[in-house]
Amino acid sequence: MIQIYFDVVLTIVADTLYRLLADDLKRFEDCTPKTIFSDFINCRCNEEVVGEGIIVKMKKKATTHVFKSNEIFQKSYTIPWLGNKRLRFDWIS
């Protein structure tokens, strides 16, 4: 039987997810996971549930233009496991 260490598996999954995110962000394709985290993931945001939708309001920062220019963050998405609520992103100052 092969013993798999859970922390190693999560590290590999996280690294893969950071790579996939970096591939979608122009000029950030070759950044390290640490840079992606500090510039994009570690940000202030507020969430609001309004009717059948969820709005993620992200605070503007230096890399906001990268998010806004990306097609992924311009659309809204239906999340099946949240009762088919629609998720969309918005930016606040």
Secondary structure, DSSP 8 states (H G I E B T S, - for coil): -----HHHHHHHHHHHHHHHHHHHSTT-TT--HHHHIIIIIS--EEEEEETTEEEEEEE--TTHHHHHHSGGGTS-EEEGGGTSEEEEEEEE-
